Amino acid sequence: MSETAQDGKTIAIISYITLIGWIIALVMHQSNKTSLGAYHIRQMLGLMLISLAISLVGRVLGIAMILWILNIGLLVFWVLGLVSAVQGEEKPVPIIGPMFQDWFKGVA
């Protein structure tokens, strides 16, 4: 694997490690842009924003059980995204992943 491909894979993996990891990945990506890094930065941005929306709706509506189930689903999507990054693949998370690539095409 070339050094650039390895850097892209590293950035992709780091992007899935909390908000701080995402910010670090975004900064690292600015000096060494790869399609794999950009792809996973956009995927994780989408997952973080969906998580934030679920949390806000949960606080406003107070329907904890339904939102708890949605958060479990989001956790599964996060794991699938992380596995895709570890394998060096540009594979979207199910259902919402392709939309993230379209919505956030200007990011990274």
Secondary structure, 3 states (H helix, E strand, C coil): CCHHHHHHHHHHHHHCCHHHHHHHHHHHHHHCCCHHHHHHHHHHHHHHHHHHHHHHHHHHHCCHHHHHHHHHHHHHHHHHHHHHHHCCCCCCCCCCHHHHHHHCCCCC
